Amino acid sequence: MGQFSGTDGVGVIWFSRENYAEALRTMTDAKVLPRTFDEWLERANEAVEFIGREGGKVIRVEFDLNKFKSYCVIRGLNFDAEGRGMFGSDPANWPSSSKH
């Protein structure tokens, strides 16, 4: 059994080519993120493959900068890895087809 067995899903923020540069300008930890969208996409696809191999189902959470900022401000989160993780893992942000 993989480490994700029994989970409903693993929410992962999914950037688009169009919004990646804007996201980098917003994130307080941008220096730890890949410099280009293509580099990010390669890493994201590797993560998706890993999660799948470990028994998880990836829920791609489309990144919306305004929604992300509001989510973080309301919850007192920074615009960083923790904020991205909380935003992606919150089923309220998942596509409606992914919710039970």
Protein Blocks (a to p, Z undefined) as FASTA:
>chain_A
ZZkgoiabdcdddddfklmmmmmmmpmklmmpcfbfklmmmmmmmmmmmmmmnopacddd
dddfklmmmmmmmnopacdfklmmmmmmmmklpcfklpZZ
